Amino acid sequence: MDSATPLPARALRRGRRALDLIWQAAWAAPDRPMRLARPEFPFWRKALSVPAALGVGLLAAAAIAQLSTLVPIGLAWALGVLQVLPLLVAPVRPLTAWRVATAGMLLTALAESPRFPEPFWPWPAAGCAAYLLLVFGCALSYGRRVSIGADAVVTLVVLVPAVLLTGLSWLVLAVAVFVVTLVLLLGEAIHSRREAERSLVQAEEQRRRDLARQAVLEERSRIARELHDVVAHHMSMVAIQAEAAPYKTPGLPPQALRSFTAIREASTTALTEMRRVIGLLREEDEAVELAPQPGIGQIPDMVNTARGAGMQVDLSLTLASGTPPAGVDVSAYRIVQEALSNAGRHAPGAQVAVEVVQRGDRVLVRVSDDGRGHGRRPAPRAASGGHGLVGMRERVAMLGGTLRAGPRDPAAGGGFEVWAELPVDLRGAGGGRELLPGGD
C-alpha cells in the first residue's frame, strides 16, 4: 500500500511524523517518574539521595566557575543553574528536567554569541555531563519515540544554533550529534529490555492464574465424576423402588400406578443424562472407574499403605453410629489422602498425625506433621486424589464446611497442618469458608 502512495504524499506523511515526534519530546509528552531502582530495594533510593545531591552541587559549581570566564557572573549563575540543577528533579520529572536544561544550553549559546568566534565549545564540561545524564534519563523512561524526538530537538535547538552563533565547527557538531545519539540508544535499549522483562513477568503471572483456574476446573470435574457414583446409586434405588412398588402392594389405583411409572421413567432418564454429562467431563484418555468410591472406612488401609512406603503415621479414627452422607464420606477420605501425599512430598520422614472424628453433626479431619525429616530420603509419593490444597478447598466449599491449611505454630512443634470441618447435614452446603488459605 505504501508503494502505491505518491512520493510527495509519502514525504509529507513522514514529515508530519517527524514533527509529531519533535513536538511530543519538546512539549506534549506527559512527564512520569524515572524508574531508577527496583521497588523491593527502596533503601538504595534514600541512601544515594545525599551523595547524588552533593554531586549535583559540585557540577553546578564547576559549571558556574567556567561560565564566569565567558559571561558576567550573575548570568553565569543563572545559566549554570539552568544547565545542572534540573538533575535534582530528574528522578521524578525527567522530561521536564531535560526541557529546562535544553533551554539553559540554548541560552548559553545566545549569551556567548557577542564573543563570536572566541569560544571553541560554548558549554561548560560540567553542564555537558549533566545534560547527557538528562538525555539518558529521558530515553530510559520513555523509549524509542521520545528518544527520536529528543535527538532531533538537541540537534536543531542546541547544536545547530551553536554552529551559527558561536562558530562551532560542523565536524564538532557531527561528533556531538553522534555522542548524543549513542547515549539515547543506550537508554532506549535499557528501556526496551525493562519493558520486555515486565511483559514476561506479566505473562508469567497470567500463566499462573490460568493454571490455577485450570486446576480448579479439573478438580471440580473430578469431584463431579466421583459423586456420580453416589448420585447414581440413589437414583437407581428410586427407580427400583418405583418399579417394585406395584408388586409389593397389589391393588393400587390406576393413578398410583401411573405415578410410580412416571417416577421410574424420570429417574431412569435422569440417570442416563447424568452419565452423558459425566462422560463429557471425563478426559479422552481416561478410563472409566469401576471400583466403588472410597470412604472413611478405607482410611486405615490408606494409612497402612503409607506406613509400608516408609512414612510415620499415627491414626485416630472416632465415628458415631451410622455412616455419614456419601459426599462427606468420600471428601474426608480424599482430604486425608491429599494431606498424606503432601506430607510425604514436602516433609519426608516427618511424624504425621491423622485424626478423623465425628462430633454431632460435624466430621472433623486433621492431618499434621512436625516438619522434621530426620535426614531421610523422600518417601515414595502416595497416590493423590487431585490437585492438593486446591482439591481440598473445592471439596470443603462444596459441602459448606471450613478449611484451615498452613504452617503450625513453632511453639507447637512447627510443621504443617490441614484442618477441615465437614457438616453432616448437607442442606446448607455450598457456603464453605477457608480460614487460612495455603498454596500447594
Contacts in CASP RR format, 6 or more apart in sequence:
PFRMAT RR
TARGET T0000
AUTHOR 0000-0000-0000
METHOD contacts of the structure
MODEL  1
MDSATPLPARALRRGRRALDLIWQAAWAAPDRPMRLARPEFPFWRKALSV
PAALGVGLLAAAAIAQLSTLVPIGLAWALGVLQVLPLLVAPVRPLTAWRV
ATAGMLLTALAESPRFPEPFWPWPAAGCAAYLLLVFGCALSYGRRVSIGA
DAVVTLVVLVPAVLLTGLSWLVLAVAVFVVTLVLLLGEAIHSRREAERSL
VQAEEQRRRDLARQAVLEERSRIARELHDVVAHHMSMVAIQAEAAPYKTP
GLPPQALRSFTAIREASTTALTEMRRVIGLLREEDEAVELAPQPGIGQIP
DMVNTARGAGMQVDLSLTLASGTPPAGVDVSAYRIVQEALSNAGRHAPGA
QVAVEVVQRGDRVLVRVSDDGRGHGRRPAPRAASGGHGLVGMRERVAMLG
GTLRAGPRDPAAGGGFEVWAELPVDLRGAGGGRELLPGGD
2 10 0 8 1.000
5 13 0 8 1.000
18 152 0 8 1.000
21 145 0 8 1.000
21 146 0 8 1.000
21 148 0 8 1.000
21 149 0 8 1.000
21 152 0 8 1.000
22 149 0 8 1.000
22 152 0 8 1.000
22 153 0 8 1.000
22 156 0 8 1.000
24 145 0 8 1.000
24 146 0 8 1.000
24 149 0 8 1.000
25 95 0 8 1.000
25 138 0 8 1.000
25 146 0 8 1.000
25 148 0 8 1.000
25 149 0 8 1.000
25 150 0 8 1.000
25 152 0 8 1.000
25 153 0 8 1.000
26 99 0 8 1.000
26 149 0 8 1.000
26 153 0 8 1.000
26 157 0 8 1.000
27 99 0 8 1.000
29 95 0 8 1.000
29 142 0 8 1.000
29 146 0 8 1.000
30 95 0 8 1.000
31 93 0 8 1.000
31 94 0 8 1.000
31 95 0 8 1.000
31 96 0 8 1.000
32 94 0 8 1.000
32 95 0 8 1.000
32 141 0 8 1.000
33 91 0 8 1.000
33 92 0 8 1.000
33 93 0 8 1.000
33 94 0 8 1.000
33 141 0 8 1.000
34 90 0 8 1.000
34 91 0 8 1.000
34 92 0 8 1.000
34 94 0 8 1.000
34 137 0 8 1.000
34 140 0 8 1.000
34 141 0 8 1.000
35 140 0 8 1.000
35 141 0 8 1.000
35 194 0 8 1.000
36 45 0 8 1.000
36 91 0 8 1.000
37 44 0 8 1.000
37 45 0 8 1.000
52 87 0 8 1.000
53 88 0 8 1.000
56 84 0 8 1.000
56 85 0 8 1.000
56 87 0 8 1.000
56 88 0 8 1.000
56 130 0 8 1.000
57 84 0 8 1.000
57 85 0 8 1.000
58 126 0 8 1.000
59 84 0 8 1.000
59 87 0 8 1.000
59 126 0 8 1.000
59 127 0 8 1.000
59 129 0 8 1.000
59 130 0 8 1.000
60 80 0 8 1.000
60 81 0 8 1.000
60 84 0 8 1.000
60 85 0 8 1.000
60 126 0 8 1.000
62 124 0 8 1.000
62 125 0 8 1.000
62 126 0 8 1.000
63 79 0 8 1.000
63 80 0 8 1.000
63 83 0 8 1.000
63 84 0 8 1.000
63 124 0 8 1.000
63 126 0 8 1.000
63 127 0 8 1.000
63 130 0 8 1.000
64 76 0 8 1.000
64 77 0 8 1.000
64 80 0 8 1.000
64 81 0 8 1.000
66 124 0 8 1.000
66 125 0 8 1.000
66 126 0 8 1.000
67 75 0 8 1.000
67 76 0 8 1.000
67 79 0 8 1.000
67 80 0 8 1.000
67 108 0 8 1.000
67 124 0 8 1.000
68 76 0 8 1.000
70 76 0 8 1.000
70 111 0 8 1.000
70 112 0 8 1.000
70 115 0 8 1.000
70 119 0 8 1.000
70 122 0 8 1.000
71 79 0 8 1.000
71 111 0 8 1.000
71 112 0 8 1.000
75 111 0 8 1.000
79 104 0 8 1.000
79 107 0 8 1.000
79 108 0 8 1.000
79 111 0 8 1.000
80 104 0 8 1.000
80 124 0 8 1.000
80 127 0 8 1.000
82 100 0 8 1.000
82 101 0 8 1.000
82 103 0 8 1.000
82 104 0 8 1.000
82 107 0 8 1.000
83 101 0 8 1.000
83 104 0 8 1.000
83 105 0 8 1.000
83 108 0 8 1.000
83 123 0 8 1.000
83 124 0 8 1.000
83 126 0 8 1.000
83 127 0 8 1.000
83 130 0 8 1.000
83 131 0 8 1.000
84 101 0 8 1.000
84 126 0 8 1.000
84 127 0 8 1.000
84 130 0 8 1.000
86 96 0 8 1.000
86 97 0 8 1.000
86 98 0 8 1.000
86 100 0 8 1.000
86 101 0 8 1.000
86 130 0 8 1.000
86 134 0 8 1.000
87 97 0 8 1.000
87 130 0 8 1.000
87 133 0 8 1.000
87 134 0 8 1.000
89 96 0 8 1.000
89 97 0 8 1.000
90 97 0 8 1.000
90 98 0 8 1.000
90 133 0 8 1.000
90 134 0 8 1.000
90 137 0 8 1.000
94 134 0 8 1.000
94 137 0 8 1.000
94 138 0 8 1.000
94 140 0 8 1.000
94 141 0 8 1.000
94 142 0 8 1.000
95 138 0 8 1.000
95 141 0 8 1.000
95 142 0 8 1.000
95 146 0 8 1.000
97 134 0 8 1.000
98 134 0 8 1.000
98 135 0 8 1.000
98 137 0 8 1.000
98 138 0 8 1.000
98 150 0 8 1.000
101 130 0 8 1.000
101 131 0 8 1.000
101 134 0 8 1.000
102 131 0 8 1.000
102 153 0 8 1.000
102 154 0 8 1.000
102 157 0 8 1.000
102 158 0 8 1.000
105 123 0 8 1.000
105 131 0 8 1.000
105 158 0 8 1.000
106 157 0 8 1.000
106 158 0 8 1.000
106 161 0 8 1.000
108 122 0 8 1.000
108 123 0 8 1.000
109 122 0 8 1.000
109 123 0 8 1.000
109 158 0 8 1.000
109 161 0 8 1.000
109 162 0 8 1.000
109 165 0 8 1.000
109 166 0 8 1.000
110 161 0 8 1.000
110 165 0 8 1.000
112 119 0 8 1.000
112 122 0 8 1.000
112 165 0 8 1.000
112 166 0 8 1.000
113 165 0 8 1.000
113 166 0 8 1.000
115 166 0 8 1.000
116 165 0 8 1.000
116 166 0 8 1.000
116 167 0 8 1.000
117 166 0 8 1.000
117 167 0 8 1.000
119 166 0 8 1.000
119 167 0 8 1.000
120 168 0 8 1.000
120 172 0 8 1.000
121 168 0 8 1.000
121 172 0 8 1.000
122 162 0 8 1.000
122 165 0 8 1.000
122 166 0 8 1.000
122 168 0 8 1.000
123 131 0 8 1.000
123 162 0 8 1.000
132 179 0 8 1.000
132 180 0 8 1.000
132 183 0 8 1.000
135 150 0 8 1.000
135 154 0 8 1.000
135 180 0 8 1.000
135 183 0 8 1.000
135 184 0 8 1.000
136 183 0 8 1.000
136 184 0 8 1.000
136 186 0 8 1.000
136 187 0 8 1.000
137 187 0 8 1.000
138 146 0 8 1.000
138 147 0 8 1.000
138 150 0 8 1.000
138 184 0 8 1.000
139 146 0 8 1.000
139 147 0 8 1.000
139 150 0 8 1.000
139 183 0 8 1.000
139 184 0 8 1.000
139 185 0 8 1.000
139 186 0 8 1.000
139 187 0 8 1.000
139 188 0 8 1.000
139 191 0 8 1.000
140 187 0 8 1.000
140 188 0 8 1.000
140 190 0 8 1.000
140 191 0 8 1.000
141 191 0 8 1.000
142 191 0 8 1.000
143 187 0 8 1.000
143 188 0 8 1.000
143 191 0 8 1.000
143 192 0 8 1.000
144 188 0 8 1.000
144 191 0 8 1.000
144 192 0 8 1.000
147 184 0 8 1.000
147 185 0 8 1.000
147 187 0 8 1.000
147 188 0 8 1.000
150 184 0 8 1.000
151 177 0 8 1.000
151 180 0 8 1.000
151 181 0 8 1.000
151 184 0 8 1.000
154 177 0 8 1.000
154 180 0 8 1.000
155 177 0 8 1.000
155 180 0 8 1.000
159 168 0 8 1.000
159 173 0 8 1.000
159 176 0 8 1.000
159 177 0 8 1.000
160 173 0 8 1.000
162 168 0 8 1.000
162 173 0 8 1.000
163 169 0 8 1.000
163 170 0 8 1.000
163 173 0 8 1.000
212 390 0 8 1.000
215 387 0 8 1.000
215 390 0 8 1.000
216 387 0 8 1.000
216 390 0 8 1.000
216 394 0 8 1.000
218 387 0 8 1.000
219 386 0 8 1.000
219 387 0 8 1.000
219 390 0 8 1.000
219 391 0 8 1.000
219 394 0 8 1.000
220 394 0 8 1.000
221 281 0 8 1.000
222 385 0 8 1.000
222 386 0 8 1.000
223 391 0 8 1.000
223 394 0 8 1.000
223 395 0 8 1.000
223 398 0 8 1.000
224 278 0 8 1.000
224 281 0 8 1.000
225 278 0 8 1.000
225 281 0 8 1.000
225 282 0 8 1.000
225 289 0 8 1.000
226 293 0 8 1.000
226 330 0 8 1.000
226 334 0 8 1.000
227 326 0 8 1.000
227 327 0 8 1.000
227 330 0 8 1.000
228 274 0 8 1.000
228 275 0 8 1.000
228 278 0 8 1.000
229 292 0 8 1.000
229 293 0 8 1.000
230 293 0 8 1.000
230 326 0 8 1.000
230 327 0 8 1.000
230 330 0 8 1.000
231 274 0 8 1.000
232 271 0 8 1.000
232 274 0 8 1.000
232 275 0 8 1.000
233 326 0 8 1.000
235 267 0 8 1.000
235 270 0 8 1.000
235 271 0 8 1.000
235 274 0 8 1.000
236 267 0 8 1.000
236 271 0 8 1.000
238 263 0 8 1.000
238 264 0 8 1.000
238 267 0 8 1.000
239 263 0 8 1.000
239 264 0 8 1.000
239 267 0 8 1.000
239 268 0 8 1.000
239 271 0 8 1.000
242 260 0 8 1.000
242 261 0 8 1.000
242 263 0 8 1.000
242 264 0 8 1.000
242 267 0 8 1.000
243 260 0 8 1.000
243 264 0 8 1.000
245 252 0 8 1.000
245 260 0 8 1.000
246 252 0 8 1.000
246 257 0 8 1.000
246 260 0 8 1.000
252 260 0 8 1.000
282 288 0 8 1.000
293 326 0 8 1.000
293 330 0 8 1.000
294 302 0 8 1.000
294 330 0 8 1.000
294 333 0 8 1.000
295 329 0 8 1.000
295 330 0 8 1.000
295 332 0 8 1.000
295 333 0 8 1.000
296 317 0 8 1.000
296 319 0 8 1.000
296 324 0 8 1.000
296 329 0 8 1.000
296 332 0 8 1.000
296 333 0 8 1.000
296 356 0 8 1.000
296 363 0 8 1.000
297 317 0 8 1.000
297 329 0 8 1.000
297 333 0 8 1.000
298 333 0 8 1.000
299 315 0 8 1.000
299 317 0 8 1.000
299 332 0 8 1.000
299 333 0 8 1.000
299 336 0 8 1.000
299 354 0 8 1.000
299 356 0 8 1.000
300 315 0 8 1.000
300 317 0 8 1.000
302 333 0 8 1.000
302 336 0 8 1.000
302 337 0 8 1.000
302 340 0 8 1.000
302 382 0 8 1.000
303 313 0 8 1.000
303 315 0 8 1.000
303 340 0 8 1.000
303 354 0 8 1.000
305 382 0 8 1.000
306 313 0 8 1.000
306 340 0 8 1.000
306 352 0 8 1.000
306 379 0 8 1.000
306 382 0 8 1.000
307 313 0 8 1.000
309 379 0 8 1.000
309 380 0 8 1.000
309 382 0 8 1.000
310 349 0 8 1.000
310 379 0 8 1.000
310 380 0 8 1.000
311 340 0 8 1.000
311 343 0 8 1.000
311 344 0 8 1.000
311 349 0 8 1.000
311 352 0 8 1.000
311 379 0 8 1.000
311 382 0 8 1.000
312 349 0 8 1.000
312 350 0 8 1.000
312 351 0 8 1.000
312 352 0 8 1.000
313 340 0 8 1.000
313 352 0 8 1.000
313 353 0 8 1.000
313 354 0 8 1.000
314 351 0 8 1.000
314 352 0 8 1.000
314 353 0 8 1.000
314 354 0 8 1.000
315 354 0 8 1.000
315 355 0 8 1.000
316 353 0 8 1.000
316 354 0 8 1.000
316 355 0 8 1.000
316 356 0 8 1.000
316 357 0 8 1.000
317 355 0 8 1.000
317 356 0 8 1.000
317 357 0 8 1.000
318 356 0 8 1.000
318 357 0 8 1.000
318 358 0 8 1.000
319 356 0 8 1.000
319 357 0 8 1.000
319 358 0 8 1.000
320 358 0 8 1.000
320 359 0 8 1.000
320 360 0 8 1.000
323 329 0 8 1.000
324 332 0 8 1.000
324 358 0 8 1.000
324 363 0 8 1.000
324 422 0 8 1.000
324 424 0 8 1.000
325 424 0 8 1.000
325 426 0 8 1.000
327 399 0 8 1.000
327 426 0 8 1.000
328 363 0 8 1.000
328 399 0 8 1.000
328 422 0 8 1.000
328 423 0 8 1.000
328 424 0 8 1.000
328 426 0 8 1.000
331 395 0 8 1.000
331 396 0 8 1.000
331 398 0 8 1.000
331 399 0 8 1.000
331 422 0 8 1.000
332 356 0 8 1.000
332 363 0 8 1.000
332 365 0 8 1.000
332 420 0 8 1.000
332 422 0 8 1.000
334 385 0 8 1.000
334 386 0 8 1.000
334 391 0 8 1.000
334 392 0 8 1.000
334 395 0 8 1.000
335 365 0 8 1.000
335 367 0 8 1.000
335 392 0 8 1.000
335 395 0 8 1.000
335 396 0 8 1.000
335 418 0 8 1.000
335 420 0 8 1.000
336 354 0 8 1.000
336 356 0 8 1.000
336 365 0 8 1.000
336 367 0 8 1.000
337 382 0 8 1.000
337 383 0 8 1.000
337 384 0 8 1.000
337 385 0 8 1.000
338 384 0 8 1.000
338 385 0 8 1.000
338 386 0 8 1.000
338 388 0 8 1.000
338 389 0 8 1.000
338 391 0 8 1.000
338 392 0 8 1.000
338 418 0 8 1.000
339 354 0 8 1.000
339 367 0 8 1.000
339 392 0 8 1.000
339 418 0 8 1.000
340 352 0 8 1.000
340 354 0 8 1.000
340 367 0 8 1.000
340 382 0 8 1.000
341 381 0 8 1.000
341 382 0 8 1.000
341 383 0 8 1.000
341 384 0 8 1.000
341 385 0 8 1.000
341 388 0 8 1.000
342 388 0 8 1.000
342 389 0 8 1.000
342 416 0 8 1.000
342 418 0 8 1.000
342 440 0 8 1.000
343 350 0 8 1.000
343 352 0 8 1.000
343 367 0 8 1.000
343 369 0 8 1.000
343 416 0 8 1.000
344 350 0 8 1.000
344 352 0 8 1.000
344 378 0 8 1.000
344 379 0 8 1.000
344 381 0 8 1.000
344 382 0 8 1.000
345 378 0 8 1.000
345 381 0 8 1.000
346 416 0 8 1.000
347 369 0 8 1.000
347 370 0 8 1.000
347 371 0 8 1.000
347 372 0 8 1.000
347 373 0 8 1.000
347 415 0 8 1.000
347 416 0 8 1.000
348 373 0 8 1.000
348 376 0 8 1.000
348 377 0 8 1.000
348 378 0 8 1.000
348 379 0 8 1.000
349 372 0 8 1.000
349 373 0 8 1.000
349 374 0 8 1.000
349 375 0 8 1.000
349 376 0 8 1.000
349 379 0 8 1.000
350 369 0 8 1.000
350 370 0 8 1.000
350 371 0 8 1.000
350 372 0 8 1.000
350 373 0 8 1.000
350 374 0 8 1.000
350 415 0 8 1.000
351 369 0 8 1.000
351 370 0 8 1.000
351 372 0 8 1.000
352 367 0 8 1.000
352 368 0 8 1.000
352 369 0 8 1.000
353 366 0 8 1.000
353 367 0 8 1.000
353 368 0 8 1.000
353 369 0 8 1.000
354 366 0 8 1.000
354 367 0 8 1.000
355 364 0 8 1.000
355 365 0 8 1.000
355 366 0 8 1.000
355 367 0 8 1.000
356 363 0 8 1.000
356 364 0 8 1.000
356 365 0 8 1.000
356 366 0 8 1.000
357 363 0 8 1.000
357 364 0 8 1.000
358 364 0 8 1.000
358 424 0 8 1.000
360 424 0 8 1.000
361 423 0 8 1.000
361 424 0 8 1.000
361 425 0 8 1.000
362 421 0 8 1.000
362 422 0 8 1.000
362 423 0 8 1.000
362 424 0 8 1.000
363 421 0 8 1.000
363 422 0 8 1.000
363 423 0 8 1.000
363 424 0 8 1.000
364 419 0 8 1.000
364 420 0 8 1.000
364 421 0 8 1.000
364 422 0 8 1.000
365 418 0 8 1.000
365 419 0 8 1.000
365 420 0 8 1.000
365 421 0 8 1.000
365 422 0 8 1.000
366 417 0 8 1.000
366 418 0 8 1.000
366 419 0 8 1.000
366 420 0 8 1.000
367 417 0 8 1.000
367 418 0 8 1.000
368 408 0 8 1.000
368 415 0 8 1.000
368 416 0 8 1.000
368 417 0 8 1.000
368 418 0 8 1.000
369 415 0 8 1.000
369 416 0 8 1.000
369 417 0 8 1.000
370 413 0 8 1.000
370 414 0 8 1.000
370 415 0 8 1.000
371 414 0 8 1.000
371 415 0 8 1.000
371 416 0 8 1.000
372 415 0 8 1.000
385 391 0 8 1.000
387 440 0 8 1.000
388 440 0 8 1.000
389 405 0 8 1.000
389 418 0 8 1.000
389 437 0 8 1.000
389 438 0 8 1.000
389 439 0 8 1.000
389 440 0 8 1.000
390 440 0 8 1.000
392 403 0 8 1.000
392 405 0 8 1.000
392 418 0 8 1.000
392 420 0 8 1.000
393 403 0 8 1.000
393 434 0 8 1.000
393 437 0 8 1.000
396 402 0 8 1.000
396 403 0 8 1.000
396 420 0 8 1.000
396 422 0 8 1.000
396 432 0 8 1.000
396 434 0 8 1.000
397 403 0 8 1.000
397 430 0 8 1.000
397 431 0 8 1.000
397 432 0 8 1.000
397 434 0 8 1.000
398 429 0 8 1.000
398 430 0 8 1.000
399 422 0 8 1.000
399 423 0 8 1.000
399 426 0 8 1.000
399 429 0 8 1.000
399 430 0 8 1.000
399 432 0 8 1.000
400 422 0 8 1.000
400 423 0 8 1.000
400 426 0 8 1.000
400 428 0 8 1.000
400 429 0 8 1.000
400 430 0 8 1.000
400 431 0 8 1.000
400 432 0 8 1.000
400 433 0 8 1.000
401 420 0 8 1.000
401 421 0 8 1.000
401 422 0 8 1.000
401 423 0 8 1.000
401 429 0 8 1.000
401 431 0 8 1.000
401 432 0 8 1.000
401 433 0 8 1.000
402 420 0 8 1.000
402 421 0 8 1.000
402 432 0 8 1.000
402 433 0 8 1.000
402 434 0 8 1.000
402 435 0 8 1.000
403 418 0 8 1.000
403 419 0 8 1.000
403 420 0 8 1.000
403 421 0 8 1.000
403 432 0 8 1.000
403 433 0 8 1.000
403 434 0 8 1.000
403 435 0 8 1.000
404 417 0 8 1.000
404 418 0 8 1.000
404 419 0 8 1.000
404 420 0 8 1.000
404 434 0 8 1.000
404 435 0 8 1.000
404 436 0 8 1.000
405 416 0 8 1.000
405 417 0 8 1.000
405 418 0 8 1.000
405 419 0 8 1.000
405 434 0 8 1.000
405 436 0 8 1.000
405 437 0 8 1.000
405 438 0 8 1.000
405 439 0 8 1.000
406 416 0 8 1.000
406 417 0 8 1.000
406 418 0 8 1.000
406 436 0 8 1.000
406 438 0 8 1.000
407 414 0 8 1.000
407 415 0 8 1.000
407 416 0 8 1.000
407 417 0 8 1.000
408 414 0 8 1.000
408 415 0 8 1.000
408 416 0 8 1.000
408 417 0 8 1.000
423 429 0 8 1.000
END
